[in-house]
Amino acid sequence: MEPEARRGERPTYRKSYPAYIDQIPLSPGFKVPNFTLFNGEDPYASSVEHIGRFSVQCTTIENNPLLKLRLFRNSLSGQAFTWYTSLPANSVQTWE
């Protein structure tokens, strides 16, 4: 159990990447792709496969790895999303 939950506090969501990435403008008319979700629980779905699929789905922003970083959380669900949101703030700096 998370330390915050044990003390009766609500866990807070914090982004694992720097705040300036949210300030990068998206192209006019950009639509967030309908990403294939990865939950980390399916024994037949690997994280490497998911990242590859995510990269293919991001072909419209392929030249900007920081936008990929910003959108990656939209491709996660379940325990994979919980893991990602538990990373320390600003711990992820680049897509590579």
N, C-alpha and C positions, 0 to 999 in steps of 0.2 A: 504494500500500500504506500502511496506517495506520502512524504512527511506532512504536506499541507493537509491531506485528507485525514490523517491521524489526529491532527490538532483541531479538526473541525473547520479549517479554512478552505475556501474555494481555491482550487488551483487556477493560476492565471495563464492565459495563452500568450506566448511571446514568440515573435518571429525569430527563426534561427539565422536569418540573414540581416545585413545592415539596412536601416530604414531608408537610406537614399535610393535603394533599388525600387522601392514603391513609387518614387518620384520620376522614374524613367517613363516617358510618354509612350503609349501604345499608338500604332498607326491608326489613322482615321478609318473607321469601319471595322476595326479588328474585333473578331469574335473569339472568345475563349473556346478552344476545341472541346468536344465532348470526349474527354480522356477516358481511356480504359482504366478502371480502378484497380489498385493493388492493395490487398489487405494484410499481406504477410502471413496469412494462415493457410493458404492453399498449397499443399505439398507439391503440386504439379506446376506452380508458377514461381519462377525464380526472380529475384530482384534484378539481376542482369538483364533478363528478358524484358522486364517491365521498363527499365531505363531505356533500353533500345526502342521499345514500342513508343514510349513517351517522346523520345527524340524524333521519331518518324512523324508523330502527330504534331510536332512543333515546327514543321518545315517552313512555315510562314515567318517564323522568328529565328530561324537557324543562325542568322548572323549576329544575334545578340544573346550570348549565353546568360547574361544577368536576367533577361526576361524569362528564360527557361527556369532559372532558379526561382524566380518569383511565382511562376505558375505550377511548379512541381507539386506543391502541397495539394493542388486541386486534383491530383491523380492518385491520392492515397486515401484509404479508409481503414476503419478498424484499428487493429494493433499497429499497423504501419503508420497511420496518421498519429496515433498516440506516441509512438517512438519519435517521429519527426518533431512533433510539438514539444517533446521533452528535452530536445537538444538545447544546450545553453544559448542564450541570446547572442547574436552576432558570431556564432561559431562556424557558420558556413559563409565563406567569402566569395567563392567562384563556383561555376557549374562544373568545371573540370574536377 
